[in-house]
């Protein structure tokens, strides 16, 4: 079907408007999303000496063993989360509150269990703040929690309009700019080429974020109500230790032999359970996500939440999380998502270059300053956003 010139002009106008005025906002989303694929790496930038190449773990990853190591070395600490490393350059980690109530991360050698060092509350808060910017602009109000995933709809519109305007786009996957092509034409060719290469990735980002949007609109994932927990007077029963956590994990594995436990989240209050997160090796890390609730008294398995036991959103949300943050294929998917994230930023740069080059001033000079001038009053909105985020980020981290 041949599209009319007026229709294609309208489609291009929509695509150009989104790319012109929302370019910097999408840059914020892509940058924070890419960094959120690597939270441990961001935290360890303060202790780069703890990175290693090719840790060798002698047996299966065991959160209870990490708990035992930290419990023995720091008996005054409250252990919050124990997470074996999932990438070959990372050590295992255990989040704690020390005897003075300060949050810290303890890093351990996966091969020997030796404690390698710690990072403080500020280092741990930085990746948390980056993720909260990506999800809710660090504000946490209902409008911002809706705005960020709602940008997935805008991204999808931009993708569709770009494909409609780019005639026979399937022929352009390997159409590199020629040596003699310069200026706006060269930037436009790179923009189209990178856009085509990133099309599957950007579709996954848009569709997975729409699941998050549905959740914010009230379509929550729901599982059957678990049984009541035994009453206790403290966060954990008196005398609870690594051996008790180990028995809980062993009971879970006896019930589900194919379960791989990736983290143990300890209760923050006496009415909360222990949460064991992981996946069913028989189903894979995308479709087989589970979350088991453990009653610390006993301990005993109180409930297992997995695909098929809840409603549709209970199945879709873990899948969307795995796909959106590049956790679906371990190290491979994290590196791939990191590369795609950088290419997405390059896509925005080239799109901005096209807009600048189309202006009269852009024929002689370009750059960010000219782009900001061309978007008019929007630059003041971006300035306000930058100042607000800087203040919120500093408050959250410090």
N, C-alpha and C positions, 0 to 999 in steps of 0.2 A: 504494500500500500504506500502510495506516494503522499507525503505530508505537505500541506500547503505552506507557502512561504510565511504567511502571517502566523500560523501555528508555531513554526520553528522559531520565528523571531520572539514570540511570547515565551517559549520554552527557554531560549537562550537568555532572555531578560531575567527570568527567575533564577537561572543558574548563576548568572553574573552578579545579581544582587546578593545572593547568599555568599558567593565567593568574595565579594568586595567588602561587605559590611560585617560579616560574621567570621572573616578569616582569622583574626586574632583570637576570637573566642574558641574557634575550633583548634587553633594552635595550643591554647591552654589545655583543652580537653585531650588532645593527642599527646602532649608532652607529659602531663600528669598520669595519663593512662599507661604510657610506655614505662615511666618510672615505677608505677605500681606493680608492674610485672616482676620487678626486682627489689622488693622491700628489704630483704636481708643484705643485699649488696649495697644498697643505699646506707643502711645503718652501719655497715662495716667500713664505709669510707673513712670513718674516724679512727679505725684500727686496721689499716690495710695489711699489716703484717699477719693478720689472722687468715687471710686468703691462702689457699693451698691448691696445688695442682694434683688431682687424682687421689683423693682420700681412699683408703682401702678398709672397708668395714668387714670384720671377721665373721659376722653373722647377720641375721635379719635385724632391721632397725627396731628398737624397743624403747618407747617412751619411759617405761618403768625403770630401765637401766639408767637413763639420764636423770630421772628423779632421784634414784639411789645415790648417784655420784654427788649431786648438788646437796642432797640431804646430809650426806656424811661430811662434806667439806664446809657447809654453812648451816648448821642446825638451827640457827636463829631466823633463817629466811623463810618467808612464805612463798612456796612455789606456785606459780600461776599457770604456766603453760610449758609443756615439754614437747619439743618438735625435732625429730631426727632430720638431718639434712637431706634435701632432695636433689641437690646439684653437686657435681664432683669437686667444685672449687670452694664449697661452703663447709664450715664446721657445724656440728649439732648445736642447738640452742635451747636454753631454758630461761623463760621470763620469770623474775622473782620480785618480791619486795623485801628489801634487806631489813635488818633489825630496827632501822630508823624510819621505815615506811617508804623508802625511796625505790622507785622502779629501776631495775637493772636487767640486762641480758647477760647470761653466762654462756660462754662459747666453749664447746668441748671437742676434743679430737675424736672423730668417729671410729678410729682404729683402736685407740687405747682407753678412751674415756677420760683422759687427762684434761683438766680445766686449763684452757689456753689463755683466757683473759675475759674481761667484761667490757661492756659498753653501758653508758649511763642513760639517765632518763631522757636527756636532750637528743642523743643519737637515736634512741628508740622512737621518740615522738616525731622525728622528721618524716619517715615513711608513712606513719599514721596520718600526719597532716596532709601529705601529698595525696593520699587516697581520699581523704575527706574533701579536699578541693575538687577532685575528680567526680566525687559522688554528689556533693551538696554545697560546694563553694565554701566549705568550712563553717557555714552558718547553722545548718541543721533545722531550718524552718521548713514548713510544708511547701511553700513556693519554690525554694531552692532545691528541695529533694525531688520536686516534680520537674523543674527546669532542666537539670542536667540530663536525666534519661530522656526527656522530651526532645532534646537536641538530636536524638537518633532519628526522629521523624524528619527533621530538617536535613540531616545527612542523607537519608534515603531519597528525599526529593532532589537533592543536589546530584546524587548518583543517577537517578532516572532521567533527569533533564539533560545531564551531560551526555548520556548514552543516546538519547533521542536526537540531540543536536549534532552529535558526531556521526555522520553518515557512514554506514558499513564499518562500524567500529571494530568488528571482529577481524578486519584485515590489517589493523594497525598495531598488533601486539609486538611486532619486531621492526617497526618503522622508526629507525633512529634518525635524528636530525642530521642533515648533510653538513659537510665541512663549510660550505658557503652560505649556510643559513644563519642569519644574525638577528639580534634584537627581539621584537615582539614575536616574530614567526618562530624563532628558535625556542623561546620560553613557552609558547603555546604548544609546540610539538612535544617538548618534555612534559608539560602538564598533562597532555592527553595520554602520552605513553605511560607515565607513572600511574595515572589514574586507572588505565586498563590493567596494569600489572597488579594493582592493589584492589581491584574490584572484588574478588572473593573475600579478602580480609575485611574490607570496609562494609560489605554486606553482613558478614558475621558480627562485626561490631554493632551495626545498626539494629539487627534483629535481636541480638542478645540484650542490648540496652532496652529494647521494647519490652522484654520480659520484666526488667527492673521497673520500667514505667508502669506496667500493669500492676505490679506489686504495690507501688506507691499509690495507685488509684483505688486500691482496696482488694484486688484479686490476690490474696495472700495464699501461700502454700500451707496446707493443713494436714496434720497426721492425726490418727486416733489419740485421744487423751491418754497419757501414761498413768500408771497406777501411782498412788501417793507414796512419798518418800517417808522413811522412818524418821521420827522426830529426833533431833539432836540439838545440843546447846551451843555448838560452835560451828565455824565454817567447815571443819572436818572433825570426825570423832576423835576423842582422846586416844593417843597412841597410833593414829593412822600414819602409815609410812609407805615406802616404795614397795614393800612386800605385798601390802594390801592392793595397791594399784596393779601390781603384777598379777595377783589372783583375779582381779576384775577383767584384765585383758585376756588371761587364760580362759576364763569362763566364756567370754565373748567368742574367742577363737574356737572353743569347743562347740558352741552353738552354730557358728558360721566359720568353718575351717578355711574358707577362701578369703576371708576378710584381711585386709592389710591396714593396720592402724598407723596413721600418719601423725597424729597429735593427740595429746591428752590435755584437756582444759579443766583445771581444777575449779571448784565452786568459789564464787566470790562472797556468798552469804550462806547462812545455815539452811535456807529453804531451797537451795539450788543443788542440782546433781553434778557429778563429774561427766564431762562430754568427751567421748572418744570419736574422733573424725577419721575417715579413711575411705577406702573403696573396696569393692568386691573384685578380686583378681580375675574371676571368671567372666565378669561383665565388662571390665576395663574401667579406666579412671574417669571416663565421661559419663557413661550410663550407669555405672555401679557405685555412685557415691552413697555413703551412709553416715549416720550420726547416731551413736548409741548413748543412751542415758544410763549412768551408773549410780545407784544409791550407795553413798560412801559407807553407810552402816551395813556391815556384812563382810565385804561389799557384795552387791549383786547387780546383775543386768536388769534394769527397770523397763527399758523400751528400746527398740531398734527402729529408727526412721530411715527408710530406703525407698527407692522408686517402686511404685506399685502398691505401697501401703498408705499413700495419701492421695490428695486430689491432683489434678493436672498440674497446677502451679508448683506443687511440692516436687514433682518430677522435673519440670522445666527449669526452675530456679537454680538448682545445683549444676545442671548442664550449661545454663547461660553463664554462670560464674566461671566454670572451667574454660569455656570458649573465650569469654571476654578478656580474661586476665592471663591467657596463654598457659594454663596449668594442665591442659588436656594431654600433653605428650611429654611431660617431664622436661629435661634439659633442652631437648630438640625444639619443642614448641615455645619455650621461653625465649631462646635465642632467635627463633624465627619471628616471633611477635615483636621482639625488640628491633629487629631489622625492619620489619614492616612499619613499626611506629616511626622510625627515623625517616623512612621513605614517605610516610604520610605528611611529615613536617616539610619535607622537600617538595611534595606536591603542592602544599599551601604556598611555599615561597615562590614557586614558578607561577602559580595562579595569580599571586599578588604582582609578580613581575609583568604579567600580561596586562593587568589593569593599569599599572603605572606607565608602561610603554605606549598604551593607547592614548594617553593624555598628551597635550601639546608640550608640556614641560618635560614629560618622560622621553621625548624623542632626543633630548639633549642630555638629560641626567635622570637618574632614578634613585632608588633607595627608600629606606623606611620613613625618613622625614617627609619625602614627597607623598608617599602613600598615606601617611597620617593627615596630611593637608588635604588630600583628595577626598577622604571620607568625611570631611566636614565636622559636624557636631559629634559624630560618633567617637572622635578621638578623645573628647572630654569624658564620655562614658567609660571608655577604656582606661583613661587615667584614673578616674574614680575607682574603678574595679581593681586596678593594680595597687593603689594605695590602701584600699580596704583589705584586700587579700594579704598584703604585706603586714598590716597591723594584726589581722587575725592569726596569721601564720606565726608571727613572733609571740603572740599571747599564748597560742596553743603549745608551742615548742618550749618556751621559756617559763 
